[in-house]
Amino acid sequence: MKGQMPKAIGYSPIDRSLRMLQDLKVKYHVVQESLQERGIKSEDIDQAYSIEVTPLDKVAQIIQRNQVIISF
């Protein structure tokens, strides 16, 4: 999300890792229903990473089509 400061709560920032993976043509998806459950709007997501909001029923298809899945 935009404006997050993970160091403030003792976590390491993952933005460098996200940028590196994006350079490798990794596609990012976020589950639409997960956003809704947390009250997050798609415009709250940092678009620097070209994240695609994906309905849960499409996630299984994406997983089946890919050899590697990273979940966080």
N, C-alpha and C positions, 0 to 999 in steps of 0.2 A: 504494500500500500504506500501511497505517497506520504512523505513526512515521518516515516517510522524512525525511531532511534533505539535500536535493539541494545546498544551498549548501556543505555540508561537502566535497563533491567537485567544486565548481566549476560546478554546473549551476543554472539558474534554476528556482525552483519553478513548477509549472504549476497549482497549486490554484486560483488566481484565475481562470485561463482555464477550468478545468473548471467552476467555479461559474457563470461567465458563460454558458457554453454550456448548462449545465443549466437556467438561467433561460429559455433559448430553446427549451426542451423537447427538447433533444438526448438521445438514448438512448445509453448506454455499454454496450459489450459487450467481454468479454475471452474469448479463445479458451481453452476448457477444456483442450485438450491442451497449450497453451503453459504454463498454470499447472502442469500435472502434470510437464512436462519440467524446470521450474525448481524443483520441490518447494514450490510455493506453494499454500496451502489457501485456499478461498474465504473463510473467516473472517479471513484476513490482509488482505483487500481492504477499503479504507476505504468503508464503506457510506453515507457522506455523499453519495455521487454515484449511488446506485442502479444500480450496475454489475451487468449480467446476465452470468453465466457461460454461454457458448454453445459447443456442440460445433462443431468445424471444418466438418462437413458442412452445417451450417445457415448458416454465414457467407456463402457464395455467394448464398443466397436473400436474406439481409438486404441485401447489396450491390446486388443486382439491383432490390430494391424502393425504393431510396433514390437521391436525386439527388446528394447530397453525402456523401462518406466521408472521415473524417479518421483517419489511421492514425499511431500512435506507440507 
